[in-house]
Amino acid sequence: MEKEKEWLVGDFHTILAEGDVWQTGGFPLQDGSFWRYREPNAVIIVRNGILYVRAPLSRSHDKVQILDNAKHMYYSAQPVEVPEDGEISFELDIRARTQNTAPNDLYDGFVSLNLLDFTTGGALDFFVGNDTYASVYAVLQFPGVTVPETDKPKYFCIFREGQDFRQREFNTYRITYNRRNDEVVFELNGREVRRETGVPVKFNQFRIALGIMTEKDITPEGSVSVHGQVIAGEWSPVKVTVRES
């Protein structure tokens, strides 16, 4: 008999209580310091259960790509465990509005939902800009994380872009992962937009991350990710559904 459990991860009114429900994202560095994904001039508003963040981008990293990409990000304070048998899904509404981003370039500044497995390097994401969104399927080189060996490429990040959504308005995004079947499904407004099978790594748990990001390759001269962009993101609470066989 299939068992289903559902709950919300929200409580954005606690966003300033670090580690209560949410915490500032980032990674420990080799020198013992911690790189925080926090824009110093971000404006945070919580209203009617919705988290709103508006930030002029200013922070960058000249050497480590994953530290350069995310600008302002919150992680769920606790990871969500993946069921051995069955599936888990994460669903929320997101609205993105950007200023001074390069025309027709989603990766110059966007709003994100990230599901991050810091035990394996797994990352399942939606990136949302003014006129384009992308689903992201990846195993990444997170600092301090050991990625399991498989017969496939160890690290990869595959983006798939689309424009069939309500631009600059709220849309509903859903990511479902089935560990037993090694399958990921991405849905937008109740419609399947992507399915990945044969996932090479068994994901164990996900930190939910809500972020403001860029995705611009670091050049030999350093970061080129900041040039006056202003990103505004809005997120509803995240509905988590677990179905076990």
Protein Blocks (a to p, Z undefined) as FASTA:
>chain_A
ZZddddddehlmlmmmghilmcceddddfkopacddddfkbccddeehiacdddddfbdc
fkbmklmmpmbdcddfbdcdddfbdcdddddddddddehiaehilkloccddddddfkno
pacdddddfkbccddddddddehiacdddfbdfbdcdddddfbdcehiacdddddddfkl
opacddeehiafbdcehiabdcfbdcddddddddddddfkbcckbghiacdddddddddd
dddZZ
